[in-house]
Amino acid sequence: MSVSGLCQICELQPAEEQCPNCGALVCSTHYNEDRGLCADCVAQADPGRQSDDVDINRL
């Protein structure tokens, strides 16, 4: 899938994925490959995890 623009979560990194649940364009840092969802949708599905709980070493 080809996406363009900035990540709609951090607004810093280029968007590389589109969340199939909400349609958000997100960078690889804010896309959960295992769940196939953006960080916001993962956080909604698992309230113990925050959408900004990312590995800052990946930025």
C-alpha positions in Angstrom: 0.0 0.0 0.0 1.3 3.4 -0.9 0.7 6.2 1.6 2.0 9.7 1.8 2.2 12.5 4.3 3.1 12.6 8.0 2.1 10.2 10.7 -1.3 11.3 12.1 -0.2 10.4 15.7 3.3 12.0 16.1 3.2 14.3 13.1 7.0 14.0 12.8 7.7 10.8 10.8 6.6 9.9 7.3 3.5 7.8 7.2 4.2 4.2 6.0 1.0 2.3 7.0 -2.7 2.9 7.1 -4.7 1.5 10.0 -7.5 -0.8 8.6 -9.6 0.0 11.7 -9.7 3.8 11.7 -7.9 4.7 8.5 -5.2 6.8 10.1 -1.9 7.2 8.3 0.9 6.3 10.7 4.6 5.8 10.8 6.2 2.4 11.6 6.7 3.5 15.2 3.0 4.0 15.6 1.9 0.9 13.8 1.7 -2.4 15.6 2.6 -5.1 13.1 1.5 -7.9 15.5 -2.0 -6.5 15.9 -2.2 -4.8 12.4 -3.5 -1.6 14.0 -2.3 1.9 14.8 -1.1 2.7 18.3 -4.4 4.6 19.1 -6.5 1.6 18.1 -4.3 -0.8 20.1 -4.7 1.6 23.1 -8.5 1.5 22.7 -8.5 -2.3 22.5 -6.1 -2.6 25.4 -6.7 0.4 27.8 -3.5 -0.5 29.8 -1.4 0.6 26.9 -1.1 4.2 25.9 -0.8 5.4 22.3 2.4 7.2 23.2 4.0 4.1 24.7 6.5 3.7 21.9 10.2 2.9 21.8 11.9 6.3 21.5 14.9 4.5 20.1 13.0 3.7 17.0 12.4 7.4 16.1 
